[in-house]
Amino acid sequence: MLVLAAVFALLQLANVTGRDTPDTKNYLSYALSLGGGSKREVAAATIDYVCASEAATARRDQSVHVVRFHRPDPTGQVMSECREREWRAVEPRLAAGQTGGHTVPYMPERFMRIFEARPGYPVFLAPFVMAFGATWGLWAAGVVIASAGGVLAFLILRTLSVPVPLALAGQALYYVLPCGTTAMRPMTEGMLMALTLAAVWGCALVVRAGRTRPGSTRAGSTRAGLALVAGSLLALFTVKHSQALFLGLCLAAAGALIALRRHRRGRPPGRDALSLAAVGLAGVVGTLALARLLHHPTMTDSLQDLLTDHFARPDRERPWAEFRQMQGNFWVEWLRRQALEPLFVAALAAGAWGALRRGRAVGGFLVAAAFTGILTQAGHPDINIWGGRLIVLAWLLPVVGVPLLLGPVVRERVTLPAQGHAERARAVG
C-alpha cells in the first residue's frame, strides 16, 4: 500500500508546475496570509506562482508545437504579460481599500466571500507553503492529499474483507482515474474526496461491527466508525460546507432506506444503519445551523454567482426559473457527450453493481457518497467548467465498487488451485 503511494508520488514529479486552476490563487493567497504577510506581499507571491505556472505551461506547449517549436523561449514574455494582467485586476481593489479577509481581492467582494467561508483547505496548505514555498508546497500538499485518498480506498476494501491484491487495485484505480489527477490540483476537490472516503470507511467500520458478536471490540469499532463519519462531516464543513450538507443528506437517506429494506424483509432495522442515518441527519442540521450562524453564502448567492458570471453582471430577477431551464439543457448535453465517450457511465454502472451486489449495506453508503458528485454538478450546471471536477466524487464508486465486483472471481481463482494442491498432497500421502 505504501509502496504504491510512493510510486504515485514519484510520478507526480513530472508535473510540479502547470496544475493550477482559476481557484488556486484564492486558496493560495488565503494560505499565505495565514503566515502574517501583508496583502501586497501575499498578492505578489500568489501572482508570481500563477504566472510562473502559466509560463512553464506555455514553454512546454511551444516545445511540441509543429509550427512554433523553433521559436525563442516564451517564458519571459508570458511572465510579463501575466503579471501585468493580474496586477491590473488586483491593484485598483487594493487602492480602493478592499483588504478585508484573508484572500487577495482578485474579484468582487461578494465573490471572494465564497472562498472566505472555506478555511479548511488553506489551513491545511499553510504549513506546506511556509516550509517549501508556493510551488513545491502546493505540490507536496497535493501529493499528501491524493496519496491519502488512495490509502483510504485500500482501507475501505480491506475492511470489507476484499483480498489484498484487489484492495491494491482499488488504490491504483484511485490514482489512475480522474480522482488522482483532480486530487493533485491545488483546489478543494482532492480533500473533499479524501474526507468523503474517510466517511465511507467509518460506515464500513460501523456495519462490520454490527455483524459481529456483542462485546467491547464491537462497541469500540462502532464508536470509532461513528466518530470518523461525524469528524469527516465537520471537516467537510470547513472545506466546503455544501459538500458536508450533501454527504450528510445522502448518508441519512441511505441509512433510512437500508433500515426500511431490512424491516420489509422481516429483519431488525439494525442499529448500524439507524446510527449512521442519525449522524448524517445531525450533519445536515448542524451544517445548516452553522452556515446561518457564520453568515456563509447561501444557495441563492451561489446561483447568482453562476448566472452572472461571478457577479460581473447584474443579479437575475428570476434565478430559479433560469436555473431549472439550465438543468434540463445541461443534462441533455451531458448525456449526449457521455454517449460519445461512455467510459464514465460504464464505470459508474460497474461500480454500482459491485457496491450493491457485493458490498451489502456498506455498498449502499458508498453509492450515497458517490451521488454527492452528481448533486454538486447539478448545483453548477455549467458544461464548460474544467475537466469534470465537480462530478469527480462520483468516480469513487468505481474505485471501490469494481474491486468488490471482482472479489468472487479472484477468490475462486485462489481457492481452486489451493484445493487442487491439497487433493494431490492427500493422494501422494
C-alpha positions in Angstrom: 0.0 0.0 0.0 2.7 2.5 1.0 4.9 1.4 -1.9 2.1 2.1 -4.3 1.5 5.6 -2.8 5.3 6.3 -3.1 5.3 5.3 -6.8 2.4 7.6 -7.4 4.2 10.4 -5.6 7.4 9.9 -7.7 5.4 10.0 -10.9 4.0 13.4 -9.9 7.5 14.9 -10.3 6.7 15.0 -14.0 4.4 18.0 -13.4 5.4 20.1 -10.5 4.0 23.2 -12.2 1.1 23.8 -14.5 -1.6 22.2 -12.3 -3.2 25.4 -11.1 -6.8 26.4 -11.8 -8.6 29.8 -11.6 -9.5 28.9 -7.9 -5.9 28.2 -6.9 -4.9 31.8 -6.4 -7.7 32.3 -3.9 -6.7 29.3 -1.8 -3.0 30.1 -2.1 -3.4 33.7 -1.1 -5.6 32.6 1.9 -2.9 30.1 3.0 -0.1 32.7 2.6 -2.0 35.3 4.5 -2.1 32.9 7.5 1.7 33.4 7.7 1.2 37.1 8.6 2.2 38.7 5.3 0.7 42.0 4.1 -2.0 41.9 1.3 0.5 43.3 -1.2 3.2 40.7 -0.2 0.7 37.9 -0.5 -0.6 39.2 -3.8 3.0 39.4 -5.2 3.8 35.8 -4.1 0.5 34.5 -5.5 0.8 36.3 -8.8 4.4 35.1 -9.1 3.2 31.5 -8.6 0.3 31.7 -11.1 2.4 33.4 -13.8 5.4 31.1 -13.4 3.0 28.2 -13.8 1.4 29.8 -16.9 4.8 30.4 -18.4 6.0 26.9 -17.8 2.9 25.5 -19.5 3.4 27.9 -22.4 7.0 26.8 -22.8 6.1 23.1 -22.8 3.3 23.6 -25.2 5.5 25.5 -27.6 8.3 22.9 -27.5 5.9 20.4 -29.1 4.0 22.7 -31.4 4.7 21.7 -35.0 5.0 25.4 -36.2 6.3 27.3 -33.2 8.7 24.7 -31.7 11.8 26.5 -33.1 10.9 30.0 -31.8 12.5 31.7 -28.8 11.5 30.6 -25.3 8.3 32.4 -24.5 8.8 32.3 -20.7 9.8 35.9 -20.2 7.1 37.3 -22.4 4.3 35.2 -20.8 5.5 36.1 -17.3 5.5 39.8 -18.1 2.1 39.7 -19.7 0.6 37.6 -16.9 1.9 39.8 -14.1 0.6 42.9 -15.8 -2.9 41.3 -16.3 -3.1 40.1 -12.7 -1.9 43.3 -11.1 -4.3 45.2 -13.3 -7.1 43.3 -11.6 -5.8 43.5 -8.0 -4.2 46.9 -7.8 -7.4 49.0 -8.1 -9.2 47.0 -5.5 -6.3 47.3 -3.0 -6.2 51.0 -3.6 -9.9 51.2 -3.0 -9.5 49.6 0.4 -10.7 46.1 -0.4 -8.3 44.5 2.0 -10.6 42.6 4.4 -10.5 38.9 4.9 -7.7 36.5 4.0 -7.9 36.3 0.2 -6.4 38.8 -2.2 -9.1 40.7 -4.0 -8.9 39.3 -7.5 -12.7 39.5 -7.9 -15.6 41.5 -6.3 -16.0 41.2 -2.6 -19.3 39.2 -3.0 -17.4 36.5 -4.9 -14.5 36.4 -2.5 -16.8 35.7 0.4 -17.3 32.3 -1.1 -13.6 31.5 -0.5 -13.5 33.2 2.8 -16.1 30.6 4.0 -13.7 27.7 3.1 -10.8 27.9 5.6 -10.1 24.2 5.9 -8.1 23.8 2.7 -5.9 26.9 3.1 -5.2 25.9 6.8 -4.0 22.5 5.5 -1.9 24.2 2.8 -0.3 26.8 5.1 2.4 24.6 6.7 3.5 23.3 3.3 3.7 26.7 1.5 5.5 28.2 4.5 8.0 25.4 4.6 8.6 24.8 0.9 7.3 27.9 -0.9 4.3 28.2 -3.1 5.4 25.9 -6.0 6.8 22.9 -4.0 4.4 23.5 -1.1 1.3 23.1 -3.2 2.9 20.1 -5.0 3.7 18.4 -1.7 0.3 19.1 -0.3 -1.3 17.7 -3.4 0.8 14.5 -3.1 -0.3 14.0 0.6 -4.0 14.6 -0.2 -4.0 12.4 -3.3 -2.0 9.6 -1.6 -4.3 9.6 1.4 -7.3 9.2 -0.9 -5.8 6.0 -2.4 -4.9 4.7 1.0 -8.4 5.2 2.3 -9.8 3.3 -0.7 -7.5 0.4 0.2 -8.6 0.6 3.9 -12.3 0.5 2.9 -11.8 -2.6 0.8 -9.8 -4.4 3.4 -12.5 -3.6 6.0 -14.9 -5.3 3.6 -12.6 -8.4 3.6 -11.6 -7.8 0.0 -8.3 -9.7 -0.9 -5.2 -7.6 -0.7 -4.5 -7.7 -4.5 -7.9 -6.3 -5.2 -7.6 -3.7 -2.4 -4.4 -2.6 -4.0 -6.2 -2.5 -7.4 -8.7 -0.1 -5.8 -5.9 2.1 -4.6 -4.4 2.1 -8.0 -7.7 2.9 -9.6 -8.0 6.0 -7.4 -4.6 7.2 -8.7 -5.1 6.5 -12.4 -8.7 7.5 -12.8 -9.6 11.3 -12.8 -9.6 11.1 -8.9 -5.8 11.1 -8.8 -5.4 13.8 -11.4 -8.0 16.1 -9.8 -6.7 15.4 -6.3 -3.3 16.7 -7.4 -4.8 20.0 -8.5 -4.4 22.8 -5.9 -8.1 23.1 -5.1 -10.5 21.6 -2.7 -11.7 18.6 -4.6 -8.8 16.3 -3.5 -9.6 17.0 0.1 -13.3 16.5 -0.5 -12.7 13.1 -1.9 -10.4 12.1 0.9 -12.8 13.2 3.6 -15.7 11.5 1.8 -13.8 8.3 1.6 -13.0 8.6 5.3 -16.7 8.9 6.0 -17.4 5.7 3.9 -14.6 3.9 5.9 -16.4 5.0 9.1 -19.7 3.5 7.6 -17.8 0.2 6.8 -16.5 0.0 10.4 -20.0 0.5 11.9 -21.6 -2.0 9.6 -18.9 -4.6 10.2 -19.2 -4.1 13.9 -23.0 -4.7 13.6 -22.3 -8.2 12.1 -20.0 -9.3 14.9 -21.0 -10.7 18.3 -21.7 -8.2 21.0 -18.6 -7.2 23.1 -16.1 -4.5 23.7 -14.5 -4.9 20.3 -17.8 -4.4 18.6 -18.6 -1.3 20.7 -15.2 0.1 20.0 -15.5 -0.3 16.3 -18.9 1.3 16.3 -17.8 4.3 18.3 -14.7 4.7 16.1 -16.8 4.5 12.9 -19.4 6.9 14.0 -16.7 9.3 15.2 -15.0 9.0 11.8 -18.2 9.9 10.0 -19.0 12.8 12.3 -15.4 14.1 12.1 -15.4 13.9 8.3 -18.7 15.9 8.1 -17.3 18.5 10.4 -14.0 18.8 8.4 -16.0 19.0 5.2 -17.9 21.9 6.6 -14.6 23.9 6.9 -13.5 22.9 3.4 -16.8 23.4 1.5 -20.0 23.4 3.5 -22.2 22.4 0.6 -20.4 19.1 0.4 -21.0 18.5 4.1 -24.7 19.2 3.5 -24.9 16.8 0.5 -23.0 14.0 2.2 -25.0 14.2 5.4 -28.2 14.2 3.4 -27.1 11.2 1.3 -25.9 9.2 4.3 -29.1 9.8 6.2 -31.2 8.7 3.2 -29.0 5.6 2.7 -29.3 4.6 6.3 -33.1 5.1 6.3 -33.5 3.1 3.1 -31.3 0.2 4.4 -33.2 0.1 7.6 -36.6 0.1 5.8 -35.4 -2.6 3.4 -34.4 -4.8 6.3 -37.8 -4.2 8.0 -39.7 -5.2 4.9 -37.7 -8.4 4.7 -38.7 -9.2 8.3 -35.4 -8.4 9.8 -34.5 -5.9 12.5 -33.6 -2.5 11.0 -30.2 -2.7 12.7 -28.6 -0.2 15.0 -25.8 0.3 12.4 -28.0 1.8 9.7 -30.1 3.8 12.1 -27.0 5.2 13.9 -25.4 6.3 10.6 -28.7 7.8 9.4 -28.8 9.8 12.7 -25.2 11.0 12.3 -26.0 12.0 8.7 -29.1 13.9 9.7 -27.2 15.6 12.5 -24.7 16.7 9.9 -27.4 18.2 7.8 -28.9 20.1 10.7 -25.5 21.2 12.0 -24.4 22.4 8.6 -27.5 24.5 8.0 -27.3 26.0 11.5 -23.6 26.8 11.4 -23.8 28.2 7.9 -26.5 30.5 9.0 -24.7 31.5 12.3 -21.5 32.2 10.4 -23.3 34.1 7.6 -21.9 31.8 4.9 -23.1 32.4 1.3 -26.5 30.9 0.6 -27.8 28.8 -2.3 -29.2 32.0 -3.8 -25.8 33.6 -3.7 -24.2 30.6 -5.4 -26.9 30.7 -8.0 -26.5 34.4 -8.7 -22.7 33.8 -9.0 -23.4 31.1 -11.6 -25.8 33.2 -13.6 -24.0 36.5 -13.5 -20.5 35.2 -14.4 -19.1 35.7 -10.9 -21.2 38.8 -10.2 -19.8 40.6 -13.3 -23.4 41.3 -14.4 -26.5 42.5 -12.5 -28.4 39.9 -10.5 -31.0 37.9 -12.3 -34.6 38.6 -11.4 -35.9 35.1 -11.8 -32.8 33.0 -11.0 -34.6 29.7 -10.0 -36.6 29.7 -13.2 -33.4 30.1 -15.3 -31.7 27.5 -13.1 -34.4 24.9 -13.9 -34.1 25.6 -17.6 -30.3 25.3 -17.4 -30.7 21.9 -15.6 -32.6 20.5 -18.5 -30.3 21.9 -21.1 -27.2 20.7 -19.2 -28.1 17.1 -18.6 -29.3 16.6 -22.2 -25.9 17.9 -23.4 -24.1 15.9 -20.8 -25.8 12.7 -21.8 -25.1 13.4 -25.4 -21.4 13.8 -24.7 -21.4 10.7 -22.5 -22.8 8.7 -25.3 -19.8 9.6 -27.4 -17.3 8.6 -24.6 -19.2 6.2 -22.3 -16.3 5.2 -20.1 -17.6 7.2 -17.1 -21.2 5.9 -17.4 -19.9 2.3 -17.8 -17.6 2.7 -14.8 -20.4 4.0 -12.7 -22.6 1.1 -13.7 -19.9 -1.5 -12.9 -19.1 0.3 -9.6 -22.8 0.4 -8.6 -23.3 -3.2 -9.4 -20.3 -4.3 -7.4 -21.2 -2.0 -4.5 -24.9 -3.1 -4.2 -24.3 -6.8 -5.0 -21.1 -7.4 -3.0 -20.8 -4.5 -0.6 -24.2 -5.1 1.1 -25.1 -2.2 3.4 -21.7 -0.6 3.0 -22.3 -0.6 -0.7 -25.5 1.5 -0.2 -23.5 4.1 1.8 -20.8 4.1 -1.0 -23.4 4.8 -3.6 -24.8 7.6 -1.5 -21.4 9.1 -1.0 -20.6 9.0 -4.7 -24.0 10.5 -5.5 -22.8 13.7 -3.9 -20.8 14.2 -7.1 -24.0 14.3 -9.1 -25.5 16.7 -6.7 -22.5 19.0 -6.8 -22.6 19.0 -10.6 -26.4 19.6 -10.6 -25.7 22.7 -8.4 -23.4 24.1 -11.1 -24.9 23.1 -14.5 -22.0 24.7 -16.4 -20.7 22.4 -19.2 -17.5 24.5 -19.5 -16.2 24.0 -16.0 -12.8 22.4 -16.3 -12.3 18.7 -16.5 -15.5 17.5 -14.9 -14.0 18.4 -11.5 -17.4 19.0 -9.9 -18.7 15.5 -10.6 -15.3 13.8 -9.8 -16.7 12.5 -6.4 -18.8 10.1 -8.5 -15.6 8.3 -9.6 -15.3 7.0 -6.0 -18.0 4.5 -6.9 -15.9 2.5 -9.5 -12.8 3.0 -7.4 -14.3 0.9 -4.6 -17.2 -0.9 -6.4 -15.2 -2.5 -9.2 -12.8 -4.4 -6.9 -15.9 -5.5 -4.9 -17.4 -6.8 -8.2 -14.3 -8.8 -9.0 -13.8 -10.2 -5.5 -15.6 -13.5 -6.0 -13.6 -14.1 -9.2 -10.3 -13.6 -7.5 -11.3 -15.8 -4.5 -12.4 -18.6 -6.9 -9.1 -18.5 -8.8 -7.1 -18.5 -5.5 -9.2 -21.2 -3.8 -9.4 -23.7 -6.7 -5.6 -24.1 -7.1 -5.2 -24.4 -3.4 -7.8 -27.1 -3.2 -6.0 -28.9 -6.1 -2.7 -28.9 -4.3 -4.4 -30.2 -1.2 -6.0 -33.1 -3.1 -2.7 -34.0 -4.8 -1.0 -34.0 -1.4 -3.6 -36.3 0.1 -3.3 -38.6 -3.0 0.5 -38.8 -2.6 0.2 -39.4 1.1 
